[in-house]
Amino acid sequence: MWYVYILFCDQKIYYVGSTNVPPRRLDQHLKKQSAYTSKFSDIKLLHTEIMPSRAEAMKREKQLKKWSTAKKKALIAGDKVLLVKLSKGRGFVE
């Protein structure tokens, strides 16, 4: 089983990643053992999704990394209506 997760770093940056051992990976982020997140002092785990395989997790991670901040916020909040409005091809302008 694999997981895709979203961190909120220093109250301004959303970081998307994937792992097969979430507690260990979060600990690495918090202990500054991750290259990108090591520069942040405040890191919070906001969202996780369970994926059946590494390939599916990496596919979802890549998808989420392309999303706008507004779309990530809607996902985290569980606001499916807003998420649909923010999707491409729905005629909604951010």
C-alpha positions in Angstrom: 0.0 0.0 0.0 1.2 3.5 -0.9 0.2 6.9 0.2 0.0 10.4 -1.4 0.2 13.3 1.0 0.1 17.1 1.2 2.1 19.1 3.6 1.6 22.7 4.4 5.0 24.4 5.0 5.6 27.7 6.8 1.9 28.6 6.4 2.4 29.3 2.7 3.7 26.4 0.6 1.9 23.1 -0.3 4.2 20.1 -0.8 3.0 16.9 -2.4 4.7 13.6 -1.9 4.3 9.9 -1.8 5.5 7.1 0.4 4.9 3.5 1.5 5.7 4.4 5.2 3.9 7.6 6.1 5.2 8.0 9.8 8.8 7.5 8.7 8.5 10.0 5.8 6.8 12.6 7.9 9.5 12.2 10.5 12.1 12.8 7.8 10.4 16.0 6.7 10.2 17.2 10.3 13.9 16.4 11.0 15.0 18.3 7.9 16.1 15.1 6.1 14.2 16.0 2.9 16.0 18.2 0.5 13.0 20.4 -0.5 11.3 20.7 2.9 14.5 21.1 5.0 14.2 24.9 4.5 10.9 25.1 6.3 10.5 25.4 10.1 6.7 24.7 10.3 5.4 21.6 8.6 1.9 20.2 8.9 0.4 17.1 7.3 -3.0 18.1 5.9 -4.1 15.4 3.5 -3.4 11.7 2.7 -4.8 9.3 0.2 -4.2 5.5 0.1 -3.2 4.1 -3.3 -3.0 0.4 -4.3 0.5 0.6 -5.8 3.6 2.7 -6.1 2.8 3.4 -9.8 -0.7 4.7 -8.9 0.7 6.8 -6.0 3.3 8.4 -8.3 0.6 9.1 -11.0 -1.6 10.8 -8.4 1.4 12.8 -6.9 2.2 14.1 -10.4 -1.4 15.1 -10.9 -1.7 16.9 -7.6 1.6 18.8 -8.1 0.1 20.3 -11.3 -3.0 21.6 -9.4 -3.4 25.2 -8.4 -3.3 26.2 -4.7 -7.0 26.8 -4.8 -7.7 23.3 -6.1 -5.4 21.8 -3.4 -7.2 23.8 -0.7 -10.6 22.5 -2.0 -9.3 18.9 -1.9 -8.0 19.3 1.6 -11.3 20.9 2.8 -13.3 18.1 1.1 -15.2 20.7 -0.9 -16.2 18.6 -4.0 -18.4 21.3 -5.4 -15.6 23.8 -5.5 -13.2 21.1 -6.7 -15.4 20.5 -9.8 -15.7 24.2 -10.4 -11.9 24.6 -10.4 -11.4 21.7 -12.8 -10.3 22.5 -16.3 -12.9 22.6 -19.0 -15.7 23.6 -16.6 -15.7 27.3 -17.6 -14.6 28.6 -14.2 -11.9 31.3 -14.1 -9.8 31.4 -10.9 
